[in-house]
Amino acid sequence: MALTISLTDKVALVTGGSRGIGRDVARCLAEAGAHVVIASRKADELERSAAELSGLPGRVLPIPCHVGREEQLAALVDATESQLGPVDILVNNAATNIGQGDSLRTDVSMLDKMIDVNVKSAFRLVHRVVPGMMERGGGSIVNMVSISGLEPQAGGLLYSFTKAGLIMLTRSWAREFGPKGVRVNAIAPGLIKTDFSAYYWQDGERQAELVGDQPLPRLGQPEDIGPAAAFLCSDLASFITGQVLVIDGGALA
Ligand SMILES: NC(=O)c1ccc[n+]([C@@H]2O[C@H](COP(=O)([O-])OP(=O)(O)OC[C@H]3O[C@@H](n4cnc5c(N)ncnc54)[C@H](OP(=O)(O)O)[C@@H]3O)[C@@H](O)[C@H]2O)c1
């Protein structure tokens, strides 16, 4: 097998693809030849990113979607299929993080929102695309989780809980769908420099405290994640399923 990641003419759907980690995942998939839908709420940012990612071997198509809304997810899959074809690759990357701090100050509406955006979105998209993948004999799903789903994050109960849930969905789906050729893996980033994690890296002292003790003592970048996602989606990873690939500069080690 050639040692290059080739996803020529595969159709990929990346939620939260307008910036940060999702945008770099989309870039890597399109560089490997996949046609990629990027989906997120803000249409202007999506359009800008799609324009910046034009000129790669694969097309990048922006489709606005709030992943917490079931009807918008249905419309997203319909639009992807009508414009590019059936989905071969699904990257469940969009997430939110509310209710940080003292968990006794959170309420069940925050828990509901976290579950809607971080977990149910993946569940709903899997239900929409996996039957087709199985019929066609294959597909690949990557769920963006977090090291906070493996170890409790201080002040981040809701976030850790939803990411841990997505990890168990990943492993359970891998068992269920593997015999039909659909692989399901997760990536668990450590601290990566994006808008999402700005609180942790904008303050130099806080950043140094967090990454200084890592075996690789630097802040991660979206470009540390995108290539790994493309690898997991490719035939080079055809014997890999049900795994959580930790990319954290060794923080958990
Ligand atoms: N950065 C880190 O240190 C880190 C560490 C571990 C795990 N992660 C995980 O990596 C993933 C990506 O995070 P990131 O750091 O790249 O964040 P980011 O730069 O803030 O990007 C988040 C993306 O998700 C979209 N999004 C947010 N809420 C959405 C919703 N309800 N519906 C649709 N799209 C939505 C955003 O666009 P709109 O705002 O326009 O919707 C954006 O495209 C998340 O799953 C996060 O939990 C990040």
The ligand as an SDF file (V2000), in Angstrom:
LIG
                    3D

 48 52  0  0  0  0  0  0  0  0999 V2000
   -8.8690   23.7330   21.6690 N   0  0  0  0  0  0  0  0  0  0  0  0
   -8.6110   22.8010   22.5790 C   0  0  0  0  0  0  0  0  0  0  0  0
   -7.7210   22.9660   23.4420 O   0  0  0  0  0  0  0  0  0  0  0  0
   -9.3820   21.5140   22.5670 C   0  0  0  0  0  0  0  0  0  0  0  0
   -8.9440   20.4930   23.4250 C   0  0  0  0  0  0  0  0  0  0  0  0
   -9.6150   19.3010   23.4420 C   0  0  0  0  0  0  0  0  0  0  0  0
  -10.7120   19.0970   22.6070 C   0  0  0  0  0  0  0  0  0  0  0  0
  -11.1270   20.1010   21.7870 N   0  0  0  0  0  0  0  0  0  0  0  0
  -12.2980   19.8190   20.9480 C   0  0  0  0  0  0  0  0  0  0  0  0
  -11.9980   20.1400   19.6090 O   0  0  0  0  0  0  0  0  0  0  0  0
  -13.2100   20.4810   18.9280 C   0  0  0  0  0  0  0  0  0  0  0  0
  -13.0340   21.7720   18.1600 C   0  0  0  0  0  0  0  0  0  0  0  0
  -12.7140   22.8040   19.0750 O   0  0  0  0  0  0  0  0  0  0  0  0
  -11.8030   24.0360   18.6720 P   0  0  0  0  0  0  0  0  0  0  0  0
  -10.8390   24.1790   19.7710 O   0  0  0  0  0  0  0  0  0  0  0  0
  -11.3300   23.9280   17.2880 O   0  0  0  0  0  0  0  0  0  0  0  0
  -12.8610   25.2300   18.8210 O   0  0  0  0  0  0  0  0  0  0  0  0
  -13.1340   26.5500   17.9310 P   0  0  0  0  0  0  0  0  0  0  0  0
  -11.9010   27.0400   17.2910 O   0  0  0  0  0  0  0  0  0  0  0  0
  -13.8960   27.4630   18.8250 O   0  0  0  0  0  0  0  0  0  0  0  0
  -14.0980   26.0030   16.7970 O   0  0  0  0  0  0  0  0  0  0  0  0
  -15.3520   25.4780   17.1210 C   0  0  0  0  0  0  0  0  0  0  0  0
  -16.1160   25.2110   15.8560 C   0  0  0  0  0  0  0  0  0  0  0  0
  -17.3700   24.6250   16.1970 O   0  0  0  0  0  0  0  0  0  0  0  0
  -18.4310   25.4480   15.6720 C   0  0  0  0  0  0  0  0  0  0  0  0
  -19.5670   25.3440   16.5700 N   0  0  0  0  0  0  0  0  0  0  0  0
  -19.6650   25.6600   17.8740 C   0  0  0  0  0  0  0  0  0  0  0  0
  -20.9140   25.4340   18.3370 N   0  0  0  0  0  0  0  0  0  0  0  0
  -21.6290   24.9660   17.2750 C   0  0  0  0  0  0  0  0  0  0  0  0
  -22.9720   24.5730   17.0920 C   0  0  0  0  0  0  0  0  0  0  0  0
  -23.8460   24.6100   18.1030 N   0  0  0  0  0  0  0  0  0  0  0  0
  -23.3670   24.1580   15.8720 N   0  0  0  0  0  0  0  0  0  0  0  0
  -22.4940   24.1150   14.8440 C   0  0  0  0  0  0  0  0  0  0  0  0
  -21.2130   24.4710   14.9510 N   0  0  0  0  0  0  0  0  0  0  0  0
  -20.7930   24.8990   16.1640 C   0  0  0  0  0  0  0  0  0  0  0  0
  -17.8200   26.8370   15.5750 C   0  0  0  0  0  0  0  0  0  0  0  0
  -18.4670   27.6910   14.6310 O   0  0  0  0  0  0  0  0  0  0  0  0
  -19.7350   28.6440   15.0330 P   0  0  0  0  0  0  0  0  0  0  0  0
  -19.3770   29.3290   16.2980 O   0  0  0  0  0  0  0  0  0  0  0  0
  -19.9120   29.5460   13.8440 O   0  0  0  0  0  0  0  0  0  0  0  0
  -20.9040   27.7100   15.1620 O   0  0  0  0  0  0  0  0  0  0  0  0
  -16.4310   26.4660   15.0700 C   0  0  0  0  0  0  0  0  0  0  0  0
  -16.4600   26.1540   13.6940 O   0  0  0  0  0  0  0  0  0  0  0  0
  -14.3060   20.5150   20.0030 C   0  0  0  0  0  0  0  0  0  0  0  0
  -14.9850   19.2890   19.9990 O   0  0  0  0  0  0  0  0  0  0  0  0
  -13.5180   20.6410   21.2940 C   0  0  0  0  0  0  0  0  0  0  0  0
  -14.2160   20.0880   22.3890 O   0  0  0  0  0  0  0  0  0  0  0  0
  -10.4920   21.2970   21.7560 C   0  0  0  0  0  0  0  0  0  0  0  0
  1  2  1  0
  2  3  2  0
  2  4  1  0
  4  5  1  0
  4 48  2  0
  5  6  2  0
  6  7  1  0
  7  8  2  0
  8  9  1  0
  8 48  1  0
  9 10  1  0
  9 46  1  0
 10 11  1  0
 11 12  1  0
 11 44  1  0
 12 13  1  0
 13 14  1  0
 14 15  2  0
 14 16  1  0
 14 17  1  0
 17 18  1  0
 18 19  2  0
 18 20  1  0
 18 21  1  0
 21 22  1  0
 22 23  1  0
 23 24  1  0
 23 42  1  0
 24 25  1  0
 25 26  1  0
 25 36  1  0
 26 27  1  0
 26 35  1  0
 27 28  2  0
 28 29  1  0
 29 30  1  0
 29 35  2  0
 30 31  1  0
 30 32  2  0
 32 33  1  0
 33 34  2  0
 34 35  1  0
 36 37  1  0
 36 42  1  0
 37 38  1  0
 38 39  2  0
 38 40  1  0
 38 41  1  0
 42 43  1  0
 44 45  1  0
 44 46  1  0
 46 47  1  0
M  CHG  2   8   1  16  -1
M  END
$$$$
